[in-house]
Amino acid sequence: MIDKEGKSFEYEVTVPGKYRLQADVRVPGEMTVSGESFTNNMAPWILSNPIEVVAAAAL
């Protein structure tokens, strides 16, 4: 898992596998539960379906 703040996100895939993105947005006055801890002002915004990356075919 990678945790990053900002307006854009790039990730270079180096191994085959399933990947998905979850983005949270700050919401004044909101409190959400993440695992066993509380996170202030963050709420789920984007929960993508996974994509599967496979190894390149040999030529």
NUFIVEX-955286 format. One record per atom (N, C-alpha, C): residue number from 1; residue in three letters; chain; atom name; x, y, z. Coordinates in nm, 4 decimals. Last residue first. Example, Ala and Ser with C-alpha at 12.3 -4.5 7.8 and 13.67 -1.06 7.14 Angstrom:
2
+-----+------+------+------+----------+----------+----------+
! pos ! code ! unit ! site !        X !        Y !        Z !
+-----+------+------+------+----------+----------+----------+
!   2 !  SER !    A !    N !   1.2850 !  -0.2250 !   0.7080 !
!   2 !  SER !    A !   CA !   1.3670 !  -0.1060 !   0.7140 !
!   2 !  SER !    A !    C !   1.2900 !   0.0030 !   0.7870 !
!   1 !  ALA !    A !    N !   1.3190 !  -0.5690 !   0.7800 !
!   1 !  ALA !    A !   CA !   1.2300 !  -0.4500 !   0.7800 !
!   1 !  ALA !    A !    C !   1.3200 !  -0.3300 !   0.7800 !
+-----+------+------+------+----------+----------+----------+
//
This chain:
59
+-----+------+------+------+----------+----------+----------+
! pos ! code ! unit ! site !        X !        Y !        Z !
+-----+------+------+------+----------+----------+----------+
!  59 !  LEU !    A !    N !   0.8128 !  -1.2506 !  -2.7373 !
!  59 !  LEU !    A !   CA !   0.8053 !  -1.2300 !  -2.8818 !
!  59 !  LEU !    A !    C !   0.8879 !  -1.3301 !  -2.9559 !
!  58 !  ALA !    A !    N !   0.6092 !  -1.3227 !  -2.4564 !
!  58 !  ALA !    A !   CA !   0.7401 !  -1.3343 !  -2.5219 !
!  58 !  ALA !    A !    C !   0.7223 !  -1.3207 !  -2.6725 !
!  57 !  ALA !    A !    N !   0.3890 !  -1.0858 !  -2.3116 !
!  57 !  ALA !    A !   CA !   0.4075 !  -1.2085 !  -2.3884 !
!  57 !  ALA !    A !    C !   0.5455 !  -1.2080 !  -2.4538 !
!  56 !  ALA !    A !    N !   0.4252 !  -0.9509 !  -1.9838 !
!  56 !  ALA !    A !   CA !   0.4277 !  -0.9316 !  -2.1291 !
!  56 !  ALA !    A !    C !   0.4539 !  -1.0645 !  -2.1980 !
!  55 !  ALA !    A !    N !   0.2072 !  -1.0461 !  -1.7171 !
!  55 !  ALA !    A !   CA !   0.3407 !  -1.0373 !  -1.7757 !
!  55 !  ALA !    A !    C !   0.3302 !  -1.0224 !  -1.9267 !
!  54 !  VAL !    A !    N !  -0.0747 !  -0.8344 !  -1.6329 !
!  54 !  VAL !    A !   CA !  -0.0119 !  -0.9649 !  -1.6604 !
!  54 !  VAL !    A !    C !   0.1249 !  -0.9444 !  -1.7222 !
!  53 !  VAL !    A !    N !  -0.2760 !  -0.6747 !  -1.4046 !
!  53 !  VAL !    A !   CA !  -0.1600 !  -0.6573 !  -1.4921 !
!  53 !  VAL !    A !    C !  -0.0940 !  -0.7932 !  -1.5073 !
!  52 !  GLU !    A !    N !  -0.6056 !  -0.5996 !  -1.3565 !
!  52 !  GLU !    A !   CA !  -0.5064 !  -0.7069 !  -1.3489 !
!  52 !  GLU !    A !    C !  -0.3977 !  -0.6817 !  -1.4517 !
!  51 !  ILE !    A !    N !  -0.7602 !  -0.3595 !  -1.1461 !
!  51 !  ILE !    A !   CA !  -0.7172 !  -0.3980 !  -1.2798 !
!  51 !  ILE !    A !    C !  -0.6131 !  -0.5075 !  -1.2611 !
!  50 !  PRO !    A !    N !  -1.0473 !  -0.3288 !  -0.9270 !
!  50 !  PRO !    A !   CA !  -0.9074 !  -0.3646 !  -0.9547 !
!  50 !  PRO !    A !    C !  -0.8845 !  -0.3857 !  -1.1040 !
!  49 !  ASN !    A !    N !  -1.2428 !  -0.0288 !  -0.9130 !
!  49 !  ASN !    A !   CA !  -1.2357 !  -0.1725 !  -0.9310 !
!  49 !  ASN !    A !    C !  -1.0901 !  -0.2072 !  -0.9607 !
!  48 !  SER !    A !    N !  -1.1836 !   0.2383 !  -0.6747 !
!  48 !  SER !    A !   CA !  -1.1845 !   0.1807 !  -0.8094 !
!  48 !  SER !    A !    C !  -1.1950 !   0.0290 !  -0.8050 !
!  47 !  LEU !    A !    N !  -1.3264 !   0.4661 !  -0.5017 !
!  47 !  LEU !    A !   CA !  -1.2905 !   0.3269 !  -0.4753 !
!  47 !  LEU !    A !    C !  -1.2978 !   0.2550 !  -0.6097 !
!  46 !  ILE !    A !    N !  -1.3037 !   0.7967 !  -0.4027 !
!  46 !  ILE !    A !   CA !  -1.2946 !   0.7062 !  -0.5174 !
!  46 !  ILE !    A !    C !  -1.2514 !   0.5689 !  -0.4667 !
!  45 !  TRP !    A !    N !  -1.3670 !   0.8790 !  -0.1372 !
!  45 !  TRP !    A !   CA !  -1.4139 !   0.9538 !  -0.2530 !
!  45 !  TRP !    A !    C !  -1.4146 !   0.8649 !  -0.3764 !
!  44 !  PRO !    A !    N !  -1.4058 !   0.8488 !   0.2140 !
!  44 !  PRO !    A !   CA !  -1.3790 !   0.7839 !   0.0853 !
!  44 !  PRO !    A !    C !  -1.4411 !   0.8643 !  -0.0287 !
!  43 !  ALA !    A !    N !  -1.2911 !   1.1274 !   0.4098 !
!  43 !  ALA !    A !   CA !  -1.4011 !   1.0401 !   0.3705 !
!  43 !  ALA !    A !    C !  -1.3666 !   0.9753 !   0.2370 !
!  42 !  MET !    A !    N !  -1.1556 !   1.3022 !   0.6833 !
!  42 !  MET !    A !   CA !  -1.1300 !   1.2250 !   0.5625 !
!  42 !  MET !    A !    C !  -1.2490 !   1.1332 !   0.5359 !
!  41 !  ASN !    A !    N !  -1.1690 !   1.4367 !   0.9326 !
!  41 !  ASN !    A !   CA !  -1.1896 !   1.5108 !   0.8087 !
!  41 !  ASN !    A !    C !  -1.1583 !   1.4337 !   0.6812 !
!  40 !  ASN !    A !    N !  -0.9633 !   1.2187 !   1.1221 !
!  40 !  ASN !    A !   CA !  -1.0464 !   1.3385 !   1.1135 !
!  40 !  ASN !    A !    C !  -1.0507 !   1.3934 !   0.9714 !
!  39 !  THR !    A !    N !  -0.9818 !   0.8834 !   1.1822 !
!  39 !  THR !    A !   CA !  -0.9151 !   0.9818 !   1.0977 !
!  39 !  THR !    A !    C !  -1.0078 !   1.1012 !   1.0823 !
!  38 !  PHE !    A !    N !  -0.9283 !   0.6462 !   1.4361 !
!  38 !  PHE !    A !   CA !  -1.0162 !   0.7472 !   1.3781 !
!  38 !  PHE !    A !    C !  -0.9331 !   0.8464 !   1.2982 !
!  37 !  SER !    A !    N !  -0.8389 !   0.2971 !   1.4112 !
!  37 !  SER !    A !   CA !  -0.8124 !   0.4355 !   1.4495 !
!  37 !  SER !    A !    C !  -0.9101 !   0.5298 !   1.3796 !
!  36 !  GLU !    A !    N !  -0.8586 !   0.0430 !   1.3201 !
!  36 !  GLU !    A !   CA !  -0.8951 !   0.0638 !   1.4605 !
!  36 !  GLU !    A !    C !  -0.8711 !   0.2075 !   1.5045 !
!  35 !  GLY !    A !    N !  -0.9579 !   0.1069 !   1.0040 !
!  35 !  GLY !    A !   CA !  -0.9010 !   0.0017 !   1.0883 !
!  35 !  GLY !    A !    C !  -0.9498 !   0.0210 !   1.2302 !
!  34 !  SER !    A !    N !  -1.0818 !   0.4100 !   1.0289 !
!  34 !  SER !    A !   CA !  -0.9915 !   0.3392 !   0.9394 !
!  34 !  SER !    A !    C !  -0.9201 !   0.2335 !   1.0216 !
!  33 !  VAL !    A !    N !  -1.3720 !   0.5958 !   1.0444 !
!  33 !  VAL !    A !   CA !  -1.2944 !   0.4926 !   1.1114 !
!  33 !  VAL !    A !    C !  -1.2124 !   0.4196 !   1.0066 !
!  32 !  THR !    A !    N !  -1.4072 !   0.9545 !   1.0220 !
!  32 !  THR !    A !   CA !  -1.4251 !   0.8193 !   0.9717 !
!  32 !  THR !    A !    C !  -1.3387 !   0.7230 !   1.0503 !
!  31 !  MET !    A !    N !  -1.5759 !   1.2532 !   1.0592 !
!  31 !  MET !    A !   CA !  -1.4805 !   1.1649 !   1.1243 !
!  31 !  MET !    A !    C !  -1.5082 !   1.0236 !   1.0751 !
!  30 !  GLU !    A !    N !  -1.6244 !   1.5883 !   0.9382 !
!  30 !  GLU !    A !   CA !  -1.6461 !   1.4434 !   0.9278 !
!  30 !  GLU !    A !    C !  -1.5387 !   1.3683 !   1.0057 !
!  29 !  GLY !    A !    N !  -1.5601 !   1.8586 !   0.9421 !
!  29 !  GLY !    A !   CA !  -1.6570 !   1.8096 !   1.0388 !
!  29 !  GLY !    A !    C !  -1.6817 !   1.6602 !   1.0354 !
!  28 !  PRO !    A !    N !  -1.4806 !   1.8822 !   0.5986 !
!  28 !  PRO !    A !   CA !  -1.4872 !   1.9493 !   0.7289 !
!  28 !  PRO !    A !    C !  -1.5965 !   1.8891 !   0.8184 !
!  27 !  VAL !    A !    N !  -1.3195 !   1.6365 !   0.4378 !
!  27 !  VAL !    A !   CA !  -1.4557 !   1.6874 !   0.4538 !
!  27 !  VAL !    A !    C !  -1.4646 !   1.7519 !   0.5922 !
!  26 !  ARG !    A !    N !  -1.0825 !   1.5354 !   0.1998 !
!  26 !  ARG !    A !   CA !  -1.1053 !   1.6033 !   0.3283 !
!  26 !  ARG !    A !    C !  -1.2463 !   1.6629 !   0.3301 !
!  25 !  VAL !    A !    N !  -1.1042 !   1.2170 !   0.0469 !
!  25 !  VAL !    A !   CA !  -1.1129 !   1.3622 !   0.0358 !
!  25 !  VAL !    A !    C !  -1.1390 !   1.4198 !   0.1747 !
!  24 !  ASP !    A !    N !  -0.9210 !   0.9373 !  -0.0846 !
!  24 !  ASP !    A !   CA !  -1.0038 !   1.0000 !   0.0183 !
!  24 !  ASP !    A !    C !  -1.0010 !   1.1511 !  -0.0006 !
!  23 !  ALA !    A !    N !  -0.9067 !   0.6735 !  -0.3140 !
!  23 !  ALA !    A !   CA !  -0.8746 !   0.8132 !  -0.2854 !
!  23 !  ALA !    A !    C !  -0.9731 !   0.8667 !  -0.1831 !
!  22 !  GLN !    A !    N !  -0.7689 !   0.3782 !  -0.4143 !
!  22 !  GLN !    A !   CA !  -0.8661 !   0.4359 !  -0.3217 !
!  22 !  GLN !    A !    C !  -0.8198 !   0.5770 !  -0.2916 !
!  21 !  LEU !    A !    N !  -0.7175 !   0.1601 !  -0.6840 !
!  21 !  LEU !    A !   CA !  -0.6923 !   0.2901 !  -0.6240 !
!  21 !  LEU !    A !    C !  -0.8053 !   0.3252 !  -0.5290 !
!  20 !  ARG !    A !    N !  -0.5565 !  -0.1551 !  -0.7466 !
!  20 !  ARG !    A !   CA !  -0.6726 !  -0.0678 !  -0.7421 !
!  20 !  ARG !    A !    C !  -0.6349 !   0.0598 !  -0.6688 !
!  19 !  TYR !    A !    N !  -0.4260 !  -0.4463 !  -0.9090 !
!  19 !  TYR !    A !   CA !  -0.4045 !  -0.3139 !  -0.8518 !
!  19 !  TYR !    A !    C !  -0.5359 !  -0.2366 !  -0.8497 !
!  18 !  LYS !    A !    N !  -0.2823 !  -0.7638 !  -0.9215 !
!  18 !  LYS !    A !   CA !  -0.4061 !  -0.6856 !  -0.9247 !
!  18 !  LYS !    A !    C !  -0.3840 !  -0.5566 !  -0.8482 !
!  17 !  GLY !    A !    N !   0.0091 !  -0.8426 !  -1.1236 !
!  17 !  GLY !    A !   CA !  -0.0763 !  -0.8514 !  -1.0057 !
!  17 !  GLY !    A !    C !  -0.2029 !  -0.7722 !  -1.0262 !
!  16 !  PRO !    A !    N !   0.3569 !  -0.8326 !  -1.2208 !
!  16 !  PRO !    A !   CA !   0.2158 !  -0.8632 !  -1.2470 !
!  16 !  PRO !    A !    C !   0.1381 !  -0.8722 !  -1.1161 !
!  15 !  VAL !    A !    N !   0.5655 !  -0.5517 !  -1.1315 !
!  15 !  VAL !    A !   CA !   0.5358 !  -0.6953 !  -1.1269 !
!  15 !  VAL !    A !    C !   0.3885 !  -0.7176 !  -1.1595 !
!  14 !  THR !    A !    N !   0.5780 !  -0.2809 !  -1.1616 !
!  14 !  THR !    A !   CA !   0.6993 !  -0.3579 !  -1.1901 !
!  14 !  THR !    A !    C !   0.6774 !  -0.5083 !  -1.1880 !
!  13 !  VAL !    A !    N !   0.4183 !   0.0131 !  -1.2443 !
!  13 !  VAL !    A !   CA !   0.3964 !  -0.1275 !  -1.2130 !
!  13 !  VAL !    A !    C !   0.5208 !  -0.2055 !  -1.2540 !
!  12 !  GLU !    A !    N !   0.4529 !   0.3208 !  -1.1103 !
!  12 !  GLU !    A !   CA !   0.5095 !   0.2343 !  -1.2133 !
!  12 !  GLU !    A !    C !   0.4949 !   0.0893 !  -1.1687 !
!  11 !  TYR !    A !    N !   0.2123 !   0.5626 !  -1.0574 !
!  11 !  TYR !    A !   CA !   0.2764 !   0.4445 !  -1.0004 !
!  11 !  TYR !    A !    C !   0.3263 !   0.3580 !  -1.1147 !
!  10 !  GLU !    A !    N !   0.0957 !   0.8824 !  -0.9643 !
!  10 !  GLU !    A !   CA !   0.1524 !   0.7956 !  -1.0667 !
!  10 !  GLU !    A !    C !   0.2223 !   0.6809 !  -0.9964 !
!   9 !  PHE !    A !    N !  -0.1479 !   1.1210 !  -0.8980 !
!   9 !  PHE !    A !   CA !  -0.0794 !   1.0020 !  -0.8492 !
!   9 !  PHE !    A !    C !  -0.0293 !   0.9223 !  -0.9686 !
!   8 !  SER !    A !    N !  -0.2416 !   1.4541 !  -0.7888 !
!   8 !  SER !    A !   CA !  -0.2225 !   1.3510 !  -0.8906 !
!   8 !  SER !    A !    C !  -0.1441 !   1.2349 !  -0.8297 !
!   7 !  LYS !    A !    N !  -0.2626 !   1.6186 !  -0.5738 !
!   7 !  LYS !    A !   CA !  -0.3697 !   1.6267 !  -0.6736 !
!   7 !  LYS !    A !    C !  -0.3545 !   1.5233 !  -0.7842 !
!   6 !  GLY !    A !    N !  -0.1874 !   1.4721 !  -0.2483 !
!   6 !  GLY !    A !   CA !  -0.1631 !   1.5555 !  -0.3650 !
!   6 !  GLY !    A !    C !  -0.2801 !   1.5508 !  -0.4612 !
!   5 !  GLU !    A !    N !  -0.0307 !   1.2214 !  -0.0511 !
!   5 !  GLU !    A !   CA !  -0.1211 !   1.3352 !  -0.0600 !
!   5 !  GLU !    A !    C !  -0.0863 !   1.4147 !  -0.1839 !
!   4 !  LYS !    A !    N !  -0.0206 !   0.8664 !  -0.0221 !
!   4 !  LYS !    A !   CA !   0.0341 !   0.9893 !  -0.0793 !
!   4 !  LYS !    A !    C !  -0.0717 !   1.0974 !  -0.0780 !
!   3 !  ASP !    A !    N !   0.0710 !   0.5456 !   0.0484 !
!   3 !  ASP !    A !   CA !  -0.0084 !   0.6564 !   0.1001 !
!   3 !  ASP !    A !    C !   0.0550 !   0.7862 !   0.0520 !
!   2 !  ILE !    A !    N !   0.0467 !   0.2220 !  -0.0774 !
!   2 !  ILE !    A !   CA !   0.1178 !   0.3494 !  -0.0847 !
!   2 !  ILE !    A !    C !   0.0236 !   0.4585 !  -0.0380 !
!   1 !  MET !    A !    N !   0.0844 !  -0.1171 !   0.0000 !
!   1 !  MET !    A !   CA !   0.0000 !   0.0000 !   0.0000 !
!   1 !  MET !    A !    C !   0.0894 !   0.1240 !   0.0000 !
+-----+------+------+------+----------+----------+----------+
//
